[in-house]
């Protein structure tokens, strides 16, 4: 019995050493930036805005993203209306996407839009796309959430 348990301990020790070596190698190969990107998103508000495109019907725009206790929400404000961003999900690498629905908001018609981008530290970069205007890009830095 003693002989069998000694053999089992040696095999377990070898297996543990191999597993630790593999884990160390994997961690060493992952760049620090990727490890940081997997960190949870800090609570705050990001306001990304852009100007109208002269000579088009593409007006000023504002995308407001709010993260509160791991729940990301957002709103797109245009000259016509403000609409919530739906299906807004942040991936482990900091990328996100969401959409709005076309329809009436009060007495104004709101077009459908998609928003996608990436969080990197306290900065967000995003692209706002709709069927009328070319893709519009912007960045913003996190502001502390109040309340």
Backbone as a printed PyTorch tensor [residue, N CA C, xyz], in Angstrom:
tensor([[[  0.8180,  -1.1760,   0.0000],
         [  0.0000,   0.0000,   0.0000],
         [  0.8720,   1.2540,   0.0000]],

        [[  1.8900,   1.2370,   0.8060],
         [  2.8030,   2.3620,   0.9060],
         [  3.4540,   2.6480,  -0.4360]],

        [[  3.8230,   1.6100,  -1.1700],
         [  4.4860,   1.7560,  -2.4500],
         [  3.5610,   2.4200,  -3.4650]],

        [[  2.2870,   1.9930,  -3.4690],
         [  1.3230,   2.5600,  -4.4160],
         [  1.0700,   4.0350,  -4.1280]],

        [[  0.9080,   4.3890,  -2.8680],
         [  0.6250,   5.7880,  -2.5430],
         [  1.8220,   6.6780,  -2.8490]],

        [[  3.0480,   6.1800,  -2.6680],
         [  4.2440,   6.9540,  -3.0150],
         [  4.3200,   7.2160,  -4.5000]],

        [[  3.9690,   6.2320,  -5.2960],
         [  3.9520,   6.3790,  -6.7460],
         [  2.8960,   7.3890,  -7.1730]],

        [[  1.7490,   7.3180,  -6.5230],
         [  0.6510,   8.2430,  -6.8290],
         [  1.0400,   9.6850,  -6.4930]],

        [[  1.7340,   9.8810,  -5.3790],
         [  2.1760,  11.2160,  -4.9780],
         [  3.1720,  11.7660,  -5.9960]],

        [[  4.1230,  10.9050,  -6.4600],
         [  5.0960,  11.3680,  -7.4430],
         [  4.4030,  11.7690,  -8.7400]],

        [[  3.4430,  10.9700,  -9.1990],
         [  2.7160,  11.2910, -10.4350],
         [  1.9150,  12.5770, -10.2680]],

        [[  1.2540,  12.7200,  -9.1310],
         [  0.4700,  13.9380,  -8.8790],
         [  1.3660,  15.1610,  -8.8360]],

        [[  2.5420,  15.0010,  -8.2300],
         [  3.4810,  16.1160,  -8.1460],
         [  3.9740,  16.5100,  -9.5380]],

        [[  4.2780,  15.5130, -10.3680],
         [  4.7110,  15.8020, -11.7390],
         [  3.6090,  16.4980, -12.5260]],

        [[  2.3930,  15.9760, -12.3920],
         [  1.2630,  16.5680, -13.1000],
         [  1.0470,  18.0110, -12.6580]],

        [[  1.1230,  18.2610, -11.3760],
         [  0.9730,  19.6160, -10.8520],
         [  2.0790,  20.5270, -11.3700]],

        [[  3.2960,  20.0350, -11.4410],
         [  4.4170,  20.8320, -11.9470],
         [  4.2190,  21.1690, -13.4180]],

        [[  3.7590,  20.1960, -14.2030],
         [  3.5090,  20.4430, -15.6220],
         [  2.3870,  21.4680, -15.7930]],

        [[  1.3120,  21.3210, -15.0360],
         [  0.1820,  22.2590, -15.1280],
         [  0.6220,  23.6690, -14.7460]],

        [[  1.4180,  23.7910, -13.7010],
         [  1.9070,  25.1100, -13.2810],
         [  2.7900,  25.7240, -14.3640]],

        [[  3.6270,  24.9000, -14.9910],
         [  4.4850,  25.3940, -16.0770],
         [  3.6730,  25.8850, -17.2590]],

        [[  2.6230,  25.1440, -17.6340],
         [  1.7620,  25.5560, -18.7400],
         [  1.0490,  26.8600, -18.3880]],

        [[  0.5190,  26.9570, -17.1760],
         [ -0.1710,  28.1770, -16.7460],
         [  0.7730,  29.3700, -16.7650]],

        [[  1.9880,  29.2030, -16.2660],
         [  2.9720,  30.2780, -16.2610],
         [  3.2770,  30.7300, -17.6840]],

        [[  3.4290,  29.7800, -18.6060],
         [  3.7220,  30.0990, -20.0080],
         [  2.5810,  30.8840, -20.6310]],

        [[  1.3520,  30.4690, -20.3850],
         [  0.1890,  31.1650, -20.9490],
         [  0.1120,  32.5870, -20.4110]],

        [[  0.2870,  32.7630, -19.1170],
         [  0.2400,  34.1010, -18.5240],
         [  1.3540,  34.9770, -19.0850]],

        [[  2.5480,  34.4110, -19.2590],
         [  3.6800,  35.1790, -19.7780],
         [  3.4430,  35.6090, -21.2260]],

        [[  2.6720,  34.8370, -21.9850],
         [  2.4300,  35.1600, -23.3850],
         [  1.3340,  36.1950, -23.5920]],

        [[  0.4730,  36.4090, -22.6000],
         [ -0.6100,  37.3810, -22.7370],
         [ -0.0560,  38.7660, -22.4340]],

        [[ -0.1410,  39.6990, -23.3950],
         [  0.3790,  41.0440, -23.1610],
         [ -0.3610,  41.7410, -22.0140]],

        [[  0.3250,  42.5720, -21.2380],
         [ -0.3130,  43.2770, -20.1250],
         [ -1.5280,  44.0900, -20.5580]],

        [[ -1.5230,  44.6470, -21.7570],
         [ -2.6620,  45.4390, -22.2250],
         [ -3.9140,  44.5820, -22.3080]],

        [[ -3.7640,  43.3320, -22.7310],
         [ -4.9270,  42.4460, -22.8190],
         [ -5.4240,  42.0570, -21.4430]],

        [[ -4.5050,  41.8830, -20.4840],
         [ -4.9250,  41.5780, -19.1260],
         [ -5.7060,  42.7530, -18.5470]],

        [[ -5.2580,  43.9740, -18.8190],
         [ -5.9460,  45.1610, -18.3200],
         [ -7.3000,  45.3350, -18.9870]],

        [[ -7.4130,  44.9800, -20.2630],
         [ -8.6760,  45.1370, -20.9780],
         [ -9.7600,  44.2500, -20.4000]],

        [[ -9.3750,  43.1520, -19.7630],
         [-10.3550,  42.2420, -19.2070],
         [-10.8910,  42.7400, -17.8700]],

        [[-10.3040,  43.7990, -17.3320],
         [-10.7620,  44.3450, -16.0670],
         [-12.1720,  44.9050, -16.2280]],

        [[-12.9770,  44.8620, -15.1640],
         [-14.3400,  45.3840, -15.2730],
         [-14.3410,  46.8830, -15.5670]],

        [[-15.3690,  47.3080, -16.2500],
         [-15.5170,  48.7100, -16.6280],
         [-15.8280,  49.5500, -15.3990]],

        [[-15.0980,  50.6560, -15.2300],
         [-15.2870,  51.5530, -14.1000],
         [-16.5890,  52.3200, -14.2510]],

        [[-17.2900,  52.5450, -13.1320],
         [-18.4980,  53.3640, -13.1750],
         [-18.1610,  54.7530, -13.6900]],

        [[-19.0380,  55.2970, -14.5240],
         [-18.8170,  56.6350, -15.0470],
         [-19.7180,  56.9440, -16.2180]],

        [[-19.4990,  58.1220, -16.7700],
         [-20.2820,  58.6120, -17.9090],
         [-19.3220,  59.0690, -18.9870]],

        [[-19.6000,  58.6770, -20.2230],
         [-18.8250,  59.0970, -21.3870],
         [-19.7670,  59.8220, -22.3280]],

        [[-19.4040,  61.0310, -22.7420],
         [-20.2160,  61.8050, -23.6840],
         [-19.3960,  62.0440, -24.9460]],

        [[-19.8060,  61.3700, -26.0090],
         [-19.1000,  61.4650, -27.2880],
         [-19.9720,  62.2880, -28.2220]],

        [[-19.4200,  63.3710, -28.7570],
         [-20.2460,  64.2290, -29.6100],
         [-19.5410,  64.5650, -30.9090]],

        [[-20.3620,  64.9050, -31.8920],
         [-19.8250,  65.2700, -33.1920],
         [-20.6560,  66.3700, -33.8220]],

        [[-20.0730,  67.0620, -34.7600],
         [-20.7140,  68.1970, -35.4270],
         [-21.4280,  67.7490, -36.6840]],

        [[-22.3150,  68.6030, -37.1500],
         [-23.0530,  68.3580, -38.3900],
         [-22.0880,  68.3000, -39.5660]],

        [[-22.4990,  67.5840, -40.6040],
         [-21.7310,  67.5330, -41.8460],
         [-22.3680,  68.5420, -42.7870]],

        [[-21.6340,  69.6030, -43.0840],
         [-22.1560,  70.7110, -43.8880],
         [-22.6570,  70.2110, -45.2440]],

        [[-23.8030,  70.7100, -45.6330],
         [-24.3680,  70.3790, -46.9310],
         [-25.1420,  69.0720, -46.9640]],

        [[-25.3300,  68.4610, -45.7850],
         [-26.0880,  67.2070, -45.7030],
         [-27.1920,  67.3620, -44.6620]],

        [[-27.9730,  66.3380, -44.5180],
         [-28.9940,  66.3160, -43.4660],
         [-28.4570,  65.6400, -42.2060]],

        [[-27.1480,  65.5360, -42.1110],
         [-26.4960,  64.8830, -40.9730],
         [-26.1230,  65.9510, -39.9450]],

        [[-26.9350,  66.0530, -38.9010],
         [-26.7460,  67.1000, -37.9040],
         [-25.8070,  66.7110, -36.7750]],

        [[-25.7090,  67.6220, -35.8050],
         [-24.9190,  67.3650, -34.6000],
         [-25.4560,  66.1090, -33.9160]],

        [[-24.5880,  65.4060, -33.2100],
         [-24.9990,  64.1900, -32.5200],
         [-24.2630,  64.0700, -31.1930]],

        [[-24.8550,  63.3210, -30.2850],
         [-24.2820,  63.0830, -28.9680],
         [-24.6460,  61.6660, -28.5440]],

        [[-23.6450,  60.8820, -28.1820],
         [-23.8710,  59.5550, -27.6110],
         [-23.4210,  59.6190, -26.1620]],

        [[-24.3180,  59.3040, -25.2530],
         [-23.9950,  59.2720, -23.8320],
         [-24.0390,  57.8270, -23.3590]],

        [[-22.9260,  57.3570, -22.8190],
         [-22.8350,  56.0070, -22.2660],
         [-22.6510,  56.1180, -20.7620]],

        [[-23.3880,  55.3200, -20.0140],
         [-23.3090,  55.3370, -18.5560],
         [-23.0950,  53.9240, -18.0530]],

        [[-22.0700,  53.7420, -17.2300],
         [-21.8570,  52.4440, -16.5850],
         [-22.0610,  52.6290, -15.0910]],

        [[-22.9920,  51.8620, -14.5470],
         [-23.2820,  51.9130, -13.1200],
         [-23.3580,  50.4790, -12.6050]],

        [[-22.4160,  50.1060, -11.7650],
         [-22.3640,  48.7750, -11.1540],
         [-22.4340,  47.6630, -12.2010]],

        [[-21.6590,  47.8230, -13.2680],
         [-21.5720,  46.7960, -14.2970],
         [-22.6970,  46.8010, -15.3190]],

        [[-23.6260,  47.7340, -15.2140],
         [-24.7300,  47.8410, -16.1710],
         [-24.4680,  49.0210, -17.0970]],

        [[-24.2100,  48.7340, -18.3790],
         [-23.9620,  49.7900, -19.3550],
         [-25.2690,  50.1610, -20.0360]],

        [[-25.5420,  51.4680, -20.0930],
         [-26.7170,  51.9680, -20.8070],
         [-26.2680,  53.1440, -21.6560]],

        [[-27.1100,  53.5170, -22.6230],
         [-26.7300,  54.6120, -23.4900],
         [-27.9110,  55.2590, -24.1780]],

        [[-27.6760,  56.4790, -24.6530],
         [-28.6830,  57.2700, -25.3560],
         [-27.9980,  57.9820, -26.5150]],

        [[-28.6870,  58.0290, -27.6540],
         [-28.2270,  58.8270, -28.7860],
         [-29.1410,  60.0320, -28.8880]],

        [[-28.5510,  61.2220, -28.8960],
         [-29.3180,  62.4580, -29.0420],
         [-28.9440,  63.1040, -30.3710]],

        [[-29.9650,  63.3680, -31.1680],
         [-29.8030,  64.0290, -32.4570],
         [-30.7400,  65.2260, -32.4630]],

        [[-30.6980,  66.0240, -33.5250],
         [-31.5770,  67.1830, -33.6120],
         [-33.0450,  66.7590, -33.5290]],

        [[-33.3370,  65.5870, -34.0400],
         [-34.7230,  65.1360, -34.0990],
         [-35.2370,  64.5680, -32.7850]],

        [[-34.4350,  63.7820, -32.0970],
         [-34.9180,  63.0970, -30.9010],
         [-33.7650,  62.4600, -30.1360]],

        [[-34.0820,  62.0030, -28.9300],
         [-33.1480,  61.2040, -28.1370],
         [-33.7510,  59.8170, -28.0010]],

        [[-32.9310,  58.8110, -28.2820],
         [-33.4310,  57.4420, -28.2280],
         [-32.4610,  56.5600, -27.4530]],

        [[-32.9870,  55.5900, -26.7000],
         [-32.1040,  54.6900, -25.9440],
         [-31.3920,  53.7090, -26.8660]],

        [[-30.1950,  53.3420, -26.4750],
         [-29.4460,  52.3150, -27.1860],
         [-29.8250,  50.9780, -26.5530]],

        [[-30.2780,  50.0530, -27.3890],
         [-30.7100,  48.7470, -26.9040],
         [-29.6350,  47.7020, -27.1720]],

        [[-29.7580,  46.5810, -26.4720],
         [-28.8340,  45.4500, -26.6470],
         [-27.3780,  45.8780, -26.4930]],

        [[-27.1230,  46.7660, -25.5670],
         [-25.7800,  47.2970, -25.3440],
         [-25.0010,  46.3340, -24.4600]],

        [[-23.9830,  45.7300, -25.0430],
         [-23.2110,  44.7020, -24.3450],
         [-21.7270,  44.9990, -24.4910]],

        [[-20.9980,  44.9080, -23.3780],
         [-19.5360,  45.0740, -23.3940],
         [-18.8980,  43.6930, -23.3370]],

        [[-17.9770,  43.4410, -24.2460],
         [-17.2440,  42.1740, -24.2780],
         [-16.0330,  42.2780, -23.3430]],

        [[-15.4030,  41.1520, -23.0650],
         [-14.2630,  41.1240, -22.1380],
         [-13.0740,  41.9430, -22.6520]],

        [[-12.9790,  42.1640, -23.9770],
         [-11.8770,  42.9580, -24.5190],
         [-12.1760,  44.4570, -24.5340]],

        [[-13.3510,  44.8530, -23.9990],
         [-13.7150,  46.2680, -23.9450],
         [-14.5440,  46.7310, -25.1290]],

        [[-14.7190,  45.8790, -26.1420],
         [-15.5400,  46.2820, -27.2890],
         [-17.0190,  46.1970, -26.9150]],

        [[-17.8370,  46.9680, -27.6060],
         [-19.2690,  46.9670, -27.3210],
         [-20.0300,  47.2960, -28.5920]],

        [[-21.3200,  47.0190, -28.5640],
         [-22.1960,  47.3910, -29.6690],
         [-23.6180,  47.4980, -29.1450]],

        [[-24.4310,  48.2440, -29.8770],
         [-25.8330,  48.4000, -29.5410],
         [-26.5660,  49.0350, -30.7130]],

        [[-27.8800,  49.0490, -30.6480],
         [-28.6940,  49.6010, -31.7280],
         [-29.8460,  50.4200, -31.1650]],

        [[-30.4220,  51.2510, -32.0230],
         [-31.6580,  51.9470, -31.6740],
         [-32.7320,  51.5050, -32.6630]],

        [[-33.9560,  51.7050, -32.2830],
         [-35.0650,  51.3670, -33.1730],
         [-35.5740,  52.6170, -33.8570]],

        [[-35.9580,  52.4710, -35.1200],
         [-36.6150,  53.5650, -35.8290],
         [-38.0520,  53.6520, -35.3230]],

        [[-38.5960,  54.8610, -35.3050],
         [-39.9780,  55.0240, -34.8810],
         [-40.2410,  56.4440, -34.4370]],

        [[-41.4220,  56.6500, -33.9210],
         [-41.8010,  57.9720, -33.4280],
         [-41.3490,  58.1460, -31.9880]],

        [[-40.7460,  59.2960, -31.7260],
         [-40.3790,  59.6960, -30.3740],
         [-41.0860,  61.0230, -30.1590]],

        [[-42.1660,  60.9980, -29.3930],
         [-43.0230,  62.1760, -29.3050],
         [-43.6730,  62.3730, -30.6550]],

        [[-43.4470,  63.5290, -31.2480],
         [-44.0140,  63.7910, -32.5770],
         [-42.9320,  63.7510, -33.6610]],

        [[-41.7430,  63.3200, -33.3160],
         [-40.6350,  63.2980, -34.2700],
         [-40.2700,  61.8660, -34.6550]],

        [[-39.8300,  61.7150, -35.9110],
         [-39.3790,  60.4080, -36.3800],
         [-37.8970,  60.2350, -36.0630]],

        [[-37.5510,  59.1080, -35.4520],
         [-36.1530,  58.7860, -35.1580],
         [-35.7250,  57.6260, -36.0530]],

        [[-34.5860,  57.7630, -36.6840],
         [-34.0580,  56.7010, -37.5380],
         [-33.3550,  55.6370, -36.6810]],

        [[-33.1520,  54.4800, -37.2740],
         [-32.4040,  53.4140, -36.5990],
         [-30.9060,  53.6970, -36.7290]],

        [[-30.1690,  53.4530, -35.6660],
         [-28.7190,  53.6350, -35.6440],
         [-28.0590,  52.4330, -35.0000]],

        [[-26.7900,  52.2440, -35.3180],
         [-25.9750,  51.2660, -34.5980],
         [-24.7530,  52.0010, -34.0470]],

        [[-24.3380,  51.5580, -32.8880],
         [-23.1660,  52.1300, -32.2270],
         [-22.2430,  50.9750, -31.9000]],

        [[-20.9680,  51.1250, -32.2340],
         [-19.9930,  50.1250, -31.8040],
         [-18.6990,  50.8440, -31.4830]],

        [[-17.9360,  50.2510, -30.5930],
         [-16.6860,  50.8880, -30.1930],
         [-15.9230,  50.0450, -29.2060]],

        [[-15.0230,  50.7200, -28.4870],
         [-14.1620,  50.0190, -27.5320],
         [-13.7900,  50.9530, -26.3890]],

        [[-13.8360,  50.4020, -25.1890],
         [-13.3350,  51.0840, -24.0060],
         [-11.8800,  50.6890, -23.8270]],

        [[-11.0410,  51.6620, -23.4840],
         [ -9.6400,  51.4160, -23.1770],
         [ -9.2690,  52.3160, -22.0140]],

        [[ -9.1900,  51.7420, -20.8410],
         [ -8.9640,  52.5520, -19.6410],
         [-10.1540,  53.4690, -19.4300]],

        [[ -9.8900,  54.7650, -19.2930],
         [-10.9600,  55.7490, -19.0920],
         [-11.4710,  56.3450, -20.3940]],

        [[-10.9840,  55.8610, -21.5320],
         [-11.3510,  56.4370, -22.8280],
         [-12.2470,  55.4840, -23.6010]],

        [[-13.2110,  56.0460, -24.3150],
         [-14.0370,  55.2620, -25.2240],
         [-13.8900,  55.8520, -26.6220]],

        [[-13.8090,  54.9870, -27.6150],
         [-13.8340,  55.3840, -29.0210],
         [-15.0160,  54.6560, -29.6290]],

        [[-15.8100,  55.3770, -30.4290],
         [-16.9840,  54.7310, -31.0000],
         [-17.2820,  55.2220, -32.4040]],

        [[-18.1290,  54.4600, -33.0800],
         [-18.6270,  54.7950, -34.4080],
         [-20.1410,  54.7390, -34.3670]],

        [[-20.7660,  55.7930, -34.8710],
         [-22.2270,  55.8890, -34.9770],
         [-22.5790,  55.7290, -36.4470]],

        [[-23.4490,  54.7670, -36.7420],
         [-23.8200,  54.5140, -38.1330],
         [-25.3320,  54.4990, -38.2850]],

        [[-25.7920,  55.0790, -39.3800],
         [-27.1980,  55.0620, -39.7550],
         [-27.2990,  54.9590, -41.2610]],

        [[-28.5210,  54.9010, -41.7810],
         [-28.6570,  54.7120, -43.2230],
         [-28.5880,  56.0090, -44.0230]],

        [[-28.6460,  57.1600, -43.3680],
         [-28.6500,  58.4320, -44.0850],
         [-27.2620,  59.0800, -44.1680]],

        [[-26.4700,  58.9160, -43.1390],
         [-25.1780,  59.6090, -43.0430],
         [-24.0230,  58.6210, -43.0790]],

        [[-22.8350,  59.1180, -43.4570],
         [-21.6580,  58.2430, -43.3880],
         [-21.3450,  57.9340, -41.9240]],

        [[-20.5680,  56.8840, -41.6600],
         [-20.1860,  56.5800, -40.2770],
         [-19.5080,  57.7920, -39.6340]],

        [[-19.8820,  58.0490, -38.3890],
         [-19.3030,  59.1750, -37.6400],
         [-18.5590,  58.6200, -36.4410]],

        [[-17.3840,  59.1830, -36.1840],
         [-16.4880,  58.6490, -35.1610],
         [-16.2330,  59.7050, -34.0880]],

        [[-15.9660,  59.2250, -32.8760],
         [-15.6180,  60.1410, -31.7990],
         [-15.0250,  59.4120, -30.6150]],

        [[-14.4080,  60.1900, -29.7190],
         [-13.8340,  59.6410, -28.4890],
         [-14.2140,  60.5390, -27.3250]],

        [[-14.1580,  59.9780, -26.1390],
         [-14.4270,  60.7440, -24.9240],
         [-13.7060,  60.0880, -23.7590]],

        [[-13.5040,  60.8770, -22.7160],
         [-12.8730,  60.4010, -21.4940],
         [-13.9530,  60.2970, -20.4210]],

        [[-13.8270,  59.2930, -19.5910],
         [-14.8070,  59.0250, -18.5190],
         [-14.9090,  60.1940, -17.5570]],

        [[-16.1550,  60.4970, -17.1960],
         [-16.4450,  61.4420, -16.1220],
         [-17.0240,  60.6350, -14.9790]],

        [[-16.7330,  61.0260, -13.7710],
         [-17.2510,  60.2880, -12.6070],
         [-18.7790,  60.3580, -12.5980]],

        [[-19.3910,  59.2300, -12.2680],
         [-20.8490,  59.1820, -12.1550],
         [-21.2530,  59.8600, -10.8460]],

        [[-22.2800,  60.6600, -10.8900],
         [-22.7730,  61.3560,  -9.7120],
         [-24.0280,  60.6430,  -9.2350]],

        [[-24.1040,  60.3750,  -7.9440],
         [-25.3200,  59.7550,  -7.3760],
         [-25.2430,  58.3540,  -7.3770]]])
